[in-house]
Amino acid sequence: MLLKKISINFCYSNKFVYFRGLTNTKLNKNMETVLITGASGGIGKEFAQVFASKGYNIVLVARSEDKLKSIAKELETKYSNKVEVLPQDLSQADSASKIYSEVKNRGIAIDILINNAGFGKFGYFTDLGLEEMTEILNINITTVTQLTSLFLKDMKEGNSGKILNIASTGAVLSLPKLAVYASAKSYILHFTEALHYELKDTNITASVLCPGPTETGFIKRAEAENSNIIKGGMVSPKLVAEIGYKGLMRNKMTITAGFKDKLFMMLGTLIPSRRLLTAMAGRLM
Ligand SMILES: NC(=O)c1ccc[n+]([C@@H]2O[C@H](COP(=O)([O-])OP(=O)(O)OC[C@H]3O[C@@H](n4cnc5c(N)ncnc54)[C@H](OP(=O)(O)O)[C@@H]3O)[C@@H](O)[C@H]2O)c1
């Protein structure tokens, strides 16, 4: 009876369905929600664009609240989906629990988790301060692992979900002058590949994306502008996000952004001597 009284007006745009009169909430066709960390710039911002264009609701996480709000506004205007902003410093030890609690408080269910935020510092290990080293380890390892654990438990309850962790092509090597960062990314590579296998008999997937040098704010923050790592050229963050999206949807275990990166990641298997491999990496840096 109640429903009869309410004039339900279905209005189809090319992507979305609005139920006018019943609720003011804008609903996507698929209603899935993706949480993206490090979404205020670089690859994460491009991931937000890709997922928004595919009709997902999005939760954007990073420190820069203003940037996140402006991205949210742009995406909501362009695609009419729901975009939430969740400012958080992910280098803090308790940041994963804070994000998880806030997501729960807002009544959001996360279908896809993209652990993208990360940073490194170029230079000798002895020049890396204790505080910055801890931040690198927290953001690249601890927070990623904890966020994965917290949201995966929910995904297991519904036997559905996807996780994408961002490592690096450098994850396969021992990289002098990026010793802590590259080792942290090695952890992410191995952790995610192991998880991919553990989840093989479920409807939940875990993939790891390994970008090579990419044109983002990462190089400047790492103070690596004069290093050799970028001399071979950089790819666009848009391309990396598009390849990451496709790989995630196809349940690829390890995703590389192009043939050059794939070849680079095969170095470890082509050169059996780790001493030689590390010496080559040292010269390259
Ligand atoms: N660019 C490359 O060459 C390259 C190569 C291989 C792997 N990667 C990996 O790709 C991922 C994305 O990096 P990117 O290249 O897009 O770098 P980017 O342009 O520097 O973006 C990094 C993102 O992470 C966020 N972030 C940094 N520190 C944070 C913190 N403490 N708390 C919360 N968010 C933080 C930044 O936002 P706020 O500053 O607003 O917090 C920003 O949104 C990283 O995991 C990186 O390690 C990059």
The ligand as an SDF file (V2000), in Angstrom:
LIG
                    3D

 48 52  0  0  0  0  0  0  0  0999 V2000
   55.7540    6.2510   -9.0320 N   0  0  0  0  0  0  0  0  0  0  0  0
   56.5970    5.2350   -9.1430 C   0  0  0  0  0  0  0  0  0  0  0  0
   57.5990    5.3160   -9.8390 O   0  0  0  0  0  0  0  0  0  0  0  0
   56.2650    3.9370   -8.4240 C   0  0  0  0  0  0  0  0  0  0  0  0
   56.9610    2.7830   -8.8190 C   0  0  0  0  0  0  0  0  0  0  0  0
   56.6820    1.5880   -8.1690 C   0  0  0  0  0  0  0  0  0  0  0  0
   55.7440    1.5480   -7.1640 C   0  0  0  0  0  0  0  0  0  0  0  0
   55.0730    2.6830   -6.8030 N   0  0  0  0  0  0  0  0  0  0  0  0
   54.0860    2.5760   -5.7310 C   0  0  0  0  0  0  0  0  0  0  0  0
   52.8390    3.0360   -6.2130 O   0  0  0  0  0  0  0  0  0  0  0  0
   52.0460    3.4910   -5.1240 C   0  0  0  0  0  0  0  0  0  0  0  0
   51.4610    4.8430   -5.4550 C   0  0  0  0  0  0  0  0  0  0  0  0
   52.5030    5.7890   -5.5140 O   0  0  0  0  0  0  0  0  0  0  0  0
   52.4970    7.0160   -6.5370 P   0  0  0  0  0  0  0  0  0  0  0  0
   53.5550    6.7790   -7.5160 O   0  0  0  0  0  0  0  0  0  0  0  0
   51.1460    7.2980   -7.0030 O   0  0  0  0  0  0  0  0  0  0  0  0
   53.0240    8.1490   -5.5310 O   0  0  0  0  0  0  0  0  0  0  0  0
   52.4800    9.6070   -5.1820 P   0  0  0  0  0  0  0  0  0  0  0  0
   52.1170   10.3570   -6.3980 O   0  0  0  0  0  0  0  0  0  0  0  0
   53.5070   10.1730   -4.2600 O   0  0  0  0  0  0  0  0  0  0  0  0
   51.1350    9.3060   -4.3680 O   0  0  0  0  0  0  0  0  0  0  0  0
   51.1800    8.7050   -3.1280 C   0  0  0  0  0  0  0  0  0  0  0  0
   49.8070    8.7090   -2.5010 C   0  0  0  0  0  0  0  0  0  0  0  0
   49.9430    8.1360   -1.1830 O   0  0  0  0  0  0  0  0  0  0  0  0
   49.4730    9.0820   -0.2360 C   0  0  0  0  0  0  0  0  0  0  0  0
   50.2850    9.0430    0.9560 N   0  0  0  0  0  0  0  0  0  0  0  0
   51.6140    9.2580    1.0860 C   0  0  0  0  0  0  0  0  0  0  0  0
   51.9720    9.2070    2.3660 N   0  0  0  0  0  0  0  0  0  0  0  0
   50.8350    8.9620    3.0720 C   0  0  0  0  0  0  0  0  0  0  0  0
   50.5570    8.8090    4.4490 C   0  0  0  0  0  0  0  0  0  0  0  0
   51.5070    8.8950    5.3660 N   0  0  0  0  0  0  0  0  0  0  0  0
   49.2760    8.5700    4.8100 N   0  0  0  0  0  0  0  0  0  0  0  0
   48.2960    8.4920    3.8870 C   0  0  0  0  0  0  0  0  0  0  0  0
   48.5010    8.6070    2.5720 N   0  0  0  0  0  0  0  0  0  0  0  0
   49.7610    8.8630    2.1870 C   0  0  0  0  0  0  0  0  0  0  0  0
   49.5920   10.4440   -0.8840 C   0  0  0  0  0  0  0  0  0  0  0  0
   48.6210   11.3350   -0.3540 O   0  0  0  0  0  0  0  0  0  0  0  0
   48.8880   12.4250    0.7760 P   0  0  0  0  0  0  0  0  0  0  0  0
   50.2180   13.0280    0.5280 O   0  0  0  0  0  0  0  0  0  0  0  0
   47.7300   13.3450    0.5810 O   0  0  0  0  0  0  0  0  0  0  0  0
   48.8090   11.7030    2.0710 O   0  0  0  0  0  0  0  0  0  0  0  0
   49.2340   10.1010   -2.3410 C   0  0  0  0  0  0  0  0  0  0  0  0
   47.8490   10.0790   -2.4880 O   0  0  0  0  0  0  0  0  0  0  0  0
   52.9650    3.4820   -3.9010 C   0  0  0  0  0  0  0  0  0  0  0  0
   52.7220    2.3300   -3.1320 O   0  0  0  0  0  0  0  0  0  0  0  0
   54.3550    3.4240   -4.5120 C   0  0  0  0  0  0  0  0  0  0  0  0
   55.2670    2.8230   -3.6290 O   0  0  0  0  0  0  0  0  0  0  0  0
   55.3210    3.8760   -7.4110 C   0  0  0  0  0  0  0  0  0  0  0  0
  1  2  1  0
  2  3  2  0
  2  4  1  0
  4  5  1  0
  4 48  2  0
  5  6  2  0
  6  7  1  0
  7  8  2  0
  8  9  1  0
  8 48  1  0
  9 10  1  0
  9 46  1  0
 10 11  1  0
 11 12  1  0
 11 44  1  0
 12 13  1  0
 13 14  1  0
 14 15  2  0
 14 16  1  0
 14 17  1  0
 17 18  1  0
 18 19  2  0
 18 20  1  0
 18 21  1  0
 21 22  1  0
 22 23  1  0
 23 24  1  0
 23 42  1  0
 24 25  1  0
 25 26  1  0
 25 36  1  0
 26 27  1  0
 26 35  1  0
 27 28  2  0
 28 29  1  0
 29 30  1  0
 29 35  2  0
 30 31  1  0
 30 32  2  0
 32 33  1  0
 33 34  2  0
 34 35  1  0
 36 37  1  0
 36 42  1  0
 37 38  1  0
 38 39  2  0
 38 40  1  0
 38 41  1  0
 42 43  1  0
 44 45  1  0
 44 46  1  0
 46 47  1  0
M  CHG  2   8   1  16  -1
M  END
$$$$
